[in-house]
Amino acid sequence: MSEINYQALREAAEKATWGDWDSYKPHRGARGYEVRLSSQAIAQHVLKNNAEFIAAFNPKVALALLDEREKNQQYIKLRDQENEDIALTVGKLRVELEAEKQMAKVLFMENARLKSGIAGLIHLGIRYADVEVMKIAGDAQLSTPCTDSIINSIATGIRINGGE
C-alpha cells in the first residue's frame, strides 16, 4: 500500500474552493455526470459514481477526517505513554513482590529456628524463662537478624513519633 502524504492532502484541501459540492446530470443527452461547486461546473463527463464520490469527498470532509485522524493519533500516543507507565509500575511491583517473598522465606526460617529453640528449652524443663536464662540456653542458631531489624525499625519509629 502506498504511503499517504497527509500534510499534502491537508494543504490541497485547504487551498480548494469551499462551498456546496454536488453531482448532477446536466441534461438528458449528456454523456456523463458533472460535479459542480455552488453553481459552477468543475468536473465534466464523469461517471456517476465518480461524480458522487468527488462531491461527497470535498475539502470540508477531507479536513474533518484529517483532524479526526490527528486527534486519534494524539489519543493513541497518550494511551501508549499510560501503558508504558503501567508497565514500569508493574515491573517495580514485581521486584518489590520478589523482595517480600524473599523476606517471607527468611522470616519463615527464622520462625522455625525460634520454635525449635523454644522446643529445646521446653525439653530441658525451662518453660517460663526470663531473658537471661534464654540467652544462656540459646545458641548461635537462635539469632534473629530479620526480627531484630524489624523490632529496631519499629522502635525507631516509636521513638521518632514519641519524641515529637
Secondary structure as UniProt FT lines:
FT   HELIX           6..15
FT   STRAND          21..24
FT   TURN            28..29
FT   STRAND          33..37
FT   TURN            38..39
FT   STRAND          40..46
FT   HELIX           48..56
FT   HELIX           59..123
FT   TURN            124..125
FT   HELIX           131..137
FT   HELIX           140..142
FT   HELIX           145..163
//
